[in-house]
Amino acid sequence: MEFAIEIARHTRLNFIKLMEGLSIEQLNVIPQGYNNNIAWNFAHIVAAQQTLCYVRGKVPTRLAIEEVTKYQKGTRPEDFITEEELDFYKDKAITLLDDLKIDIEADIFDNYEPVTTAFGATLSNINNAVAYFCTHDNLHFGYALALRRAVLNIEQAAVHNFSAN
């Protein structure tokens, strides 16, 4: 369990690093052919951890429920995600892993409500949920890598088109 949480920590730190050097405007771009952006994907992994562990575990979330539902499965970017909001989720991405570790050690997830994921895997306890959200985090990190490439290609094309005129 502890190793899985460390994998999630590394993924989230790599995700934060991926966002460095991009403007908040770039992080909010939804390229043609996509239905979300880098900022949404990042906030989504933080929210998903809360849903998979705390909501399914029938214990209070460590984020306000509005901060979870705004980025839960089935949502998409509705508004511009500000630098302040993204910084909030960056901070929470790491501290919530520490909180989860403490909560697992305190054995508060003894009433876990099973769920079958989009992958077809059934999560029946907190150990399953942690293993799954690590996979989920990496999936969205991969999406963010593709989005970053698309966003930078859009800008490259715009510069190329401008210089061609």
C-alpha positions in Angstrom: 0.0 0.0 0.0 2.7 2.4 1.0 4.6 1.7 -2.3 1.4 2.5 -4.3 1.0 5.8 -2.6 4.7 6.6 -3.4 4.0 5.8 -7.0 1.1 8.2 -7.0 3.3 10.9 -5.3 5.9 10.5 -8.1 3.3 10.6 -10.8 1.8 13.8 -9.3 5.2 15.5 -9.0 5.9 14.6 -12.6 2.5 16.0 -13.6 3.3 19.3 -11.8 6.7 19.3 -13.6 4.9 18.8 -16.9 2.9 22.0 -16.2 5.9 24.1 -15.4 6.8 26.5 -18.2 3.2 26.6 -19.5 1.1 29.6 -18.9 -2.3 29.3 -17.2 -3.8 30.1 -20.6 -2.0 27.1 -22.2 -3.0 24.9 -19.3 -6.7 25.8 -20.1 -6.5 25.2 -23.9 -8.7 22.5 -25.2 -7.1 21.5 -28.5 -9.3 20.4 -31.4 -10.2 16.7 -31.0 -10.0 16.8 -27.2 -12.7 17.5 -24.6 -10.7 18.7 -21.7 -7.4 20.4 -20.9 -4.2 19.9 -18.8 -5.5 21.8 -15.8 -8.8 19.9 -15.7 -6.9 16.5 -15.9 -4.8 17.5 -13.0 -7.6 18.6 -10.7 -9.5 15.5 -11.8 -6.9 13.1 -10.4 -7.1 14.9 -7.1 -10.9 14.7 -7.1 -11.0 11.1 -8.2 -8.8 10.0 -5.3 -11.3 11.6 -2.9 -14.2 9.9 -4.6 -12.6 6.5 -4.9 -11.2 6.4 -1.3 -13.4 8.6 0.8 -16.8 8.8 -0.9 -16.7 5.0 -1.6 -15.3 4.5 1.9 -18.3 6.3 3.4 -16.1 8.8 5.3 -15.9 12.6 4.9 -13.7 13.8 2.1 -10.6 15.8 2.9 -11.7 18.4 0.3 -15.0 20.3 0.3 -17.4 18.1 -1.7 -17.8 21.0 -4.3 -14.1 20.8 -4.9 -14.5 17.1 -5.6 -17.7 17.1 -7.7 -16.5 19.9 -9.9 -13.8 17.6 -11.4 -15.4 14.2 -10.9 -15.9 11.6 -13.7 -18.3 12.8 -16.3 -17.4 16.5 -15.9 -15.5 18.7 -18.3 -14.0 22.2 -18.1 -16.8 24.6 -17.7 -14.8 27.7 -16.7 -11.3 29.0 -16.9 -9.2 27.4 -14.2 -7.3 30.1 -12.4 -3.7 30.0 -11.3 -4.9 30.2 -7.7 -7.3 27.2 -8.1 -4.6 25.2 -9.9 -2.1 26.0 -7.1 -4.7 24.8 -4.6 -5.0 21.4 -6.4 -1.2 21.2 -6.7 -0.8 21.5 -3.0 -3.6 19.1 -2.3 -2.3 16.5 -4.7 0.6 15.8 -2.4 -0.9 16.6 1.1 -3.9 14.4 0.4 -1.6 11.4 -0.2 -0.1 12.0 3.3 -3.6 12.3 4.8 -4.7 9.1 3.0 -1.7 7.2 4.5 -2.7 8.4 8.0 -6.3 7.5 7.4 -5.5 4.0 6.2 -3.3 3.5 9.3 -6.2 4.7 11.4 -8.4 2.0 9.7 -11.3 4.4 8.9 -12.2 2.7 5.6 -13.9 -0.4 7.1 -17.3 0.3 5.3 -16.1 0.5 1.7 -18.9 0.4 -0.9 -17.7 -1.7 -3.9 -17.7 -0.1 -7.3 -16.9 -1.4 -10.8 -14.7 1.0 -12.7 -14.7 2.0 -16.3 -11.7 -0.5 -16.7 -14.0 -3.3 -15.6 -12.2 -3.8 -12.3 -14.3 -4.1 -9.1 -12.9 -2.2 -6.2 -14.1 -3.8 -2.9 -11.8 -2.1 -0.3 -9.4 0.7 0.2 -6.4 -1.3 -1.0 -8.1 -1.9 -4.3 -9.0 1.9 -4.5 -5.4 3.0 -3.9 -4.0 0.6 -6.5 -6.7 1.8 -9.0 -6.2 5.5 -8.5 -2.5 5.1 -9.1 -3.4 3.6 -12.5 -6.0 6.3 -13.0 -3.4 9.1 -12.2 -1.0 7.7 -14.8 -3.7 7.5 -17.4 -4.5 11.2 -17.0 -0.8 12.0 -16.9 -0.5 10.4 -20.3 -3.5 12.4 -21.5 -1.7 15.6 -20.2 1.4 14.6 -22.1 -0.6 14.4 -25.3 -2.4 17.6 -24.5 0.9 19.4 -23.8 2.2 18.3 -27.2 -1.0 19.4 -28.9 -1.0 22.8 -27.2 2.7 23.5 -28.1 2.0 22.3 -31.7 -0.9 24.8 -31.9 1.4 27.6 -30.9 4.1 26.4 -33.3 1.6 26.4 -36.1 0.4 29.9 -35.1 4.0 31.2 -35.2 4.6 29.5 -38.5 1.5 30.9 -40.0 2.3 34.4 -38.7 5.8 34.3 -40.1 4.5 33.0 -43.5 2.3 36.1 -44.0 
